[in-house]
């Protein structure tokens, strides 16, 4: 815990932790902790002890803010429990909003409405079976499609373009479902 700070402080009638789920200080001062909780609010990204969870984003270069990119749109790909084995830099961060897991994405895309979301996201009127194949590849963990038939469905021509296109599609689908962040498995070692 930070020097001089108790394990929790009362903020607007609610006891709030001064440490995150890793036991690390949220901030070094009470003012910093209060500012953090003013921003973080009642986010659901807390552990069983109501301490804010640390997520990780890995990649190359400097990261200072979430912004829309040509490659992946607005979605950020995160791991929850440990850094991914990708890129030169890993950034621990807190996430105020909801995180879309692969399991939740699969559940949300189940059925006719999900198939329509996939059709809109890829910009093709594909049959239901092909849409279900894409849903499986979107939600199978952090793996990329290796089947050339799937590559054709997502406009990929090789493994590298399949990696880019499936992540771009994950981003589009997440945005269509109202999410800005997509959780990838902790053991994921591909590009996020």
KOLSEVEX-118943 format. One record per residue (C-alpha): residue number from 1; x, y, z; residue in one letter. Coordinates in Angstrom, 2 decimals. Example, Ala and Ser with C-alpha at 12.3 -4.5 7.8 and 13.67 -1.06 7.14 Angstrom:
2
ATOM   pos      east     north        up   code
ATOM     1     12.30     -4.50      7.80      A
ATOM     2     13.67     -1.06      7.14      S
This chain:
192
ATOM   pos      east     north        up   code
ATOM     1      0.00      0.00      0.00      X
ATOM     2      1.15      3.57     -0.52      X
ATOM     3      3.02      5.10      2.42      X
ATOM     4      0.63      6.74      4.82      X
ATOM     5     -2.53      5.50      3.10      X
ATOM     6     -4.88      2.97      4.68      X
ATOM     7     -6.10     -0.04      2.64      X
ATOM     8     -9.34      1.85      1.87      X
ATOM     9    -10.59      5.42      2.05      X
ATOM    10    -14.13      6.72      2.19      X
ATOM    11    -15.12      8.51     -1.00      X
ATOM    12    -18.64      9.91     -1.06      X
ATOM    13    -19.83      7.34      1.48      X
ATOM    14    -18.20      4.35     -0.23      X
ATOM    15    -15.08      2.57      1.01      X
ATOM    16    -12.68      2.47     -1.95      X
ATOM    17     -9.44      0.51     -2.16      X
ATOM    18     -6.12      2.32     -2.38      X
ATOM    19     -4.58     -0.65     -4.25      X
ATOM    20     -5.41     -2.56     -7.43      X
ATOM    21     -6.04     -6.29     -7.83      X
ATOM    22     -2.26     -6.89     -7.94      X
ATOM    23     -1.84     -5.22     -4.54      X
ATOM    24     -0.09     -2.25     -6.14      X
ATOM    25     -0.94      1.35     -5.19      X
ATOM    26     -3.48      3.08     -7.39      X
ATOM    27     -1.78      6.40     -6.63      X
ATOM    28      0.82      7.66     -4.16      X
ATOM    29     -1.41     10.22     -2.48      X
ATOM    30     -4.94     10.32     -1.13      X
ATOM    31     -5.75     13.04     -3.67      X
ATOM    32     -4.52     10.76     -6.47      X
ATOM    33     -6.66      7.88     -5.19      X
ATOM    34     -9.70     10.16     -4.96      X
ATOM    35     -9.09     11.43     -8.51      X
ATOM    36     -8.76      7.87     -9.78      X
ATOM    37    -12.06      6.80     -8.20      X
ATOM    38    -13.72      9.98     -9.48      X
ATOM    39    -12.84      8.78    -12.99      X
ATOM    40    -13.24      5.01    -12.48      X
ATOM    41    -16.54      5.31    -10.59      X
ATOM    42    -18.59      2.14    -10.35      X
ATOM    43    -16.81      0.27    -13.13      X
ATOM    44    -17.41     -3.46    -13.08      X
ATOM    45    -13.73     -4.12    -13.80      X
ATOM    46    -12.93     -4.94    -10.18      X
ATOM    47    -11.94     -8.12     -8.37      X
ATOM    48    -13.88     -9.86     -5.57      X
ATOM    49    -12.44     -7.33     -3.08      X
ATOM    50    -13.67     -4.44     -5.28      X
ATOM    51    -10.11     -3.43     -6.22      X
ATOM    52     -9.67     -2.15     -9.80      X
ATOM    53     -8.38     -4.79    -12.20      X
ATOM    54     -5.22     -4.24    -14.19      X
ATOM    55     -5.46     -5.05    -17.90      X
ATOM    56     -2.56     -5.25    -20.34      X
ATOM    57     -2.13     -3.97    -23.87      X
ATOM    58      1.00     -5.09    -25.71      X
ATOM    59      2.48     -3.77    -28.89      X
ATOM    60      5.20     -1.71    -30.44      X
ATOM    61      5.75      2.00    -29.95      X
ATOM    62      4.32      4.46    -27.46      X
ATOM    63      0.73      4.30    -26.32      X
ATOM    64     -0.83      7.27    -24.58      X
ATOM    65     -4.49      7.18    -25.56      X
ATOM    66     -7.14      5.09    -27.24      X
ATOM    67     -7.93      6.40    -30.68      X
ATOM    68     -9.43      5.08    -33.85      X
ATOM    69     -6.98      3.50    -36.24      X
ATOM    70     -7.26      2.42    -39.84      X
ATOM    71     -6.21     -1.07    -38.91      X
ATOM    72     -8.47     -2.02    -35.99      X
ATOM    73    -10.98      0.81    -35.67      X
ATOM    74    -11.70      1.85    -32.07      X
ATOM    75    -11.28     -1.50    -30.32      X
ATOM    76     -8.34     -2.17    -28.06      X
ATOM    77     -7.21     -5.73    -27.51      X
ATOM    78     -6.38     -6.55    -23.90      X
ATOM    79     -5.35     -9.43    -21.69      X
ATOM    80     -6.72     -9.60    -18.19      X
ATOM    81     -4.36    -11.56    -15.94      X
ATOM    82     -0.92    -11.25    -17.47      X
ATOM    83      0.83     -9.43    -20.32      X
ATOM    84      0.67    -10.91    -23.82      X
ATOM    85      3.89    -12.13    -25.35      X
ATOM    86      3.77     -9.67    -28.19      X
ATOM    87      5.59     -6.50    -29.07      X
ATOM    88      8.33     -4.53    -27.44      X
ATOM    89      6.19     -2.83    -24.83      X
ATOM    90      3.40     -3.87    -22.46      X
ATOM    91      1.19     -1.24    -20.91      X
ATOM    92     -0.71     -1.98    -17.72      X
ATOM    93     -3.93      0.01    -17.69      X
ATOM    94     -7.31      0.38    -16.05      X
ATOM    95    -10.46      0.18    -18.09      X
ATOM    96    -13.53      2.07    -17.01      X
ATOM    97    -15.89      0.64    -19.62      X
ATOM    98    -16.99     -2.88    -20.40      X
ATOM    99    -14.64     -5.44    -21.89      X
ATOM   100    -15.99     -7.89    -24.45      X
ATOM   101    -14.69    -11.42    -23.90      X
ATOM   102    -14.72    -14.07    -26.60      X
ATOM   103    -17.37    -16.02    -24.66      X
ATOM   104    -19.64    -12.99    -24.40      X
ATOM   105    -19.08    -12.17    -28.06      X
ATOM   106    -20.10    -15.74    -28.99      X
ATOM   107    -23.19    -15.53    -26.79      X
ATOM   108    -24.19    -12.14    -28.23      X
ATOM   109    -23.74    -13.32    -31.82      X
ATOM   110    -25.77    -16.50    -31.37      X
ATOM   111    -28.85    -16.56    -33.57      X
ATOM   112    -30.27    -14.57    -36.45      X
ATOM   113    -29.36    -11.14    -35.07      X
ATOM   114    -25.71    -12.14    -34.71      X
ATOM   115    -25.62    -13.49    -38.24      X
ATOM   116    -26.91    -10.13    -39.48      X
ATOM   117    -24.22     -8.32    -37.48      X
ATOM   118    -21.56    -10.48    -39.16      X
ATOM   119    -23.02     -9.78    -42.61      X
ATOM   120    -22.95     -6.04    -41.94      X
ATOM   121    -19.44     -6.15    -40.46      X
ATOM   122    -17.91     -7.93    -43.46      X
ATOM   123    -20.08     -6.13    -46.01      X
ATOM   124    -21.25     -9.33    -47.71      X
ATOM   125    -24.55    -11.17    -47.87      X
ATOM   126    -23.18    -14.57    -46.87      X
ATOM   127    -25.21    -17.63    -45.96      X
ATOM   128    -25.96    -18.54    -42.34      X
ATOM   129    -23.43    -21.39    -42.26      X
ATOM   130    -20.59    -19.12    -43.43      X
ATOM   131    -21.59    -16.48    -40.87      X
ATOM   132    -21.45    -19.14    -38.14      X
ATOM   133    -17.98    -20.19    -39.35      X
ATOM   134    -16.83    -16.57    -39.01      X
ATOM   135    -18.40    -16.33    -35.54      X
ATOM   136    -16.44    -19.44    -34.52      X
ATOM   137    -13.19    -17.91    -35.79      X
ATOM   138    -13.91    -14.57    -34.11      X
ATOM   139    -14.52    -16.20    -30.75      X
ATOM   140    -12.10    -19.14    -30.63      X
ATOM   141     -9.61    -17.45    -28.34      X
ATOM   142     -6.87    -15.36    -29.83      X
ATOM   143     -6.12    -17.70    -32.69      X
ATOM   144     -6.25    -16.71    -36.31      X
ATOM   145     -8.03    -18.57    -39.08      X
ATOM   146     -5.76    -20.97    -40.94      X
ATOM   147     -8.41    -22.34    -43.29      X
ATOM   148     -8.22    -20.80    -46.77      X
ATOM   149    -12.02    -21.01    -47.10      X
ATOM   150    -12.32    -18.69    -44.09      X
ATOM   151     -9.66    -16.43    -45.58      X
ATOM   152    -11.94    -15.98    -48.58      X
ATOM   153    -14.88    -15.10    -46.36      X
ATOM   154    -12.90    -12.34    -44.64      X
ATOM   155    -11.11    -11.10    -47.78      X
ATOM   156     -7.72    -12.47    -46.77      X
ATOM   157     -5.18    -13.94    -49.17      X
ATOM   158     -2.60    -15.38    -46.76      X
ATOM   159     -2.00    -15.96    -43.06      X
ATOM   160     -0.70    -12.43    -42.45      X
ATOM   161     -3.74    -10.79    -44.04      X
ATOM   162     -6.02    -13.23    -42.17      X
ATOM   163     -4.47    -12.02    -38.89      X
ATOM   164     -5.11     -8.40    -39.76      X
ATOM   165     -8.58     -8.99    -41.18      X
ATOM   166     -9.87    -11.11    -38.27      X
ATOM   167     -8.67     -8.52    -35.73      X
ATOM   168    -10.24     -5.75    -37.80      X
ATOM   169    -13.47     -7.75    -37.90      X
ATOM   170    -13.32     -8.32    -34.11      X
ATOM   171    -13.02     -4.57    -33.71      X
ATOM   172    -15.98     -3.84    -35.98      X
ATOM   173    -18.17     -6.45    -34.31      X
ATOM   174    -17.21     -5.23    -30.84      X
ATOM   175    -18.15     -1.67    -31.82      X
ATOM   176    -21.45     -2.87    -33.30      X
ATOM   177    -22.13     -4.60    -29.97      X
ATOM   178    -21.28     -1.38    -28.08      X
ATOM   179    -17.78     -2.24    -26.80      X
ATOM   180    -14.45     -0.43    -27.08      X
ATOM   181    -12.25     -3.21    -25.73      X
ATOM   182    -11.91     -6.88    -26.58      X
ATOM   183    -10.34     -9.30    -24.11      X
ATOM   184     -7.92    -11.77    -25.63      X
ATOM   185     -6.74    -14.86    -23.74      X
ATOM   186     -3.77    -14.32    -21.43      X
ATOM   187     -1.74    -16.93    -23.29      X
ATOM   188     -2.25    -15.03    -26.57      X
ATOM   189      1.05    -14.34    -28.27      X
ATOM   190     -0.08    -12.72    -31.48      X
ATOM   191     -0.41     -9.11    -32.49      X
ATOM   192     -2.97     -7.09    -30.57      X
